[in-house]
Amino acid sequence: MNLSTSPQENGTDCRNVSRAAVQAVQTPTISARQGRSAWCGMGCAPALLTAVVLCCLMWVLPGLSTAAEDGGGKVFLWSFAAEKGTLYLLGSVHVLRPDAYPLDERIDRAYEASRRVVFEADVKEIAGDDVQQVLKEHGMYGDDATLKEYISGDTFRLLQNHAQTAGIPPARFERMKPWLCAVTLSGAELSRLGFRPELGIDAHYAARAEKDGKERIFLESARFQVELLAGMPGEQQEELLRQALRELEVIGEKSDALVSAWKRGDADALEAIVGISLKEYPRIRKALFTDRNLSWMSCLEKLLESEGDTLVIVGAGHLVGEDGILNLLRRKGYNPVQH
């Protein structure tokens, strides 16, 4: 299959379809050698930028375990039958604990049946070193500017309180821009709860796909993800930070409901939880979910016309809701079947 030419060996690049979403949030210019990874600031694990780009779902999922309980019920996996093959759509959790494995065998069967696997971004690119400098350049204030000058007093106080709770000296945030503060705090909280990005579903299947010689396709680049966050106007960055801070407050009380919704493959319940999370932040939802979902559609439609089966792995929050991928494909006449 040849959607476009990939800069990565043994991988296909479908990432040009996402550029409009970047332009919609006024992105800065970043050179082609930049944008390879996530750097969450103060000692957090790498590769957490992907979790933040899937921000609301990742920030409210920390209690989740995807290990199968009894093999019954449904999972967060759908399939679309096409003329030349089947497209499997798997809702992913990007950071997990070790006890999340083994995954449900239905997910593994979909992987085994697929000749190609589609990811949001190349996890090797995300885990690289080059983007650290990019994130410093676009996530830190220059000269003598400080964060306190660019956000409200209320937001700054919330940030200080949560930083202290996470064990991060508040002074470390002084030069960070709001979006990078959001990345750092979410990463620290996930790490505190025992979650590791290398155990995320994406990383798990990316390693398997490379080992098995399967074709790998990437919907976005790490550079795009950096641009998406760094290019947000100041007010929207503060919204992102406030949304992250708000979610950190409700992780414990929401975890049981999220575990139940995930394990039974309940898209409506998961959408309700994500919807509550984003209710006060429609611009964040549009930039990080709706616009990106729409930008991926042309690639997904090409995959539905391709020979052989395909497994698409994207954050579970992208599947649900009125403008989720499942509904977007239904509107185009495709009929998903949940497993």
Secondary structure, DSSP 8 states (H G I E B T S, - for coil): --SS--SSTTEEE-GGGGHHHHHHTT-----TT---B---SSS--TT-HHHHHTHHHHHT-TT---B-SSS-S--SEEEEE-SS-EEEEEEE-SSB-GGG-SB-HHHHHHHHH-SEEEESS-HHHHBSSHHHHHHHHHHB--TT--GGGTS-HHHHHHHHHHHHHTT--GGGGTTB-HHHHHHHHHHHHHHHTT-BGGGSHHHHHHHHHHHHT-EEEESS-HHHHHHHHHTS-HHHHHHHHHHHHHHHHHHHHHHHHHHHHHHTT-HHHHHHHHHHHHTT-HHHHIIIIIHHHHHHHHHHHHHHTSSS-EEEEEEGGGTSSTTSHHHHHHHTT---EE-
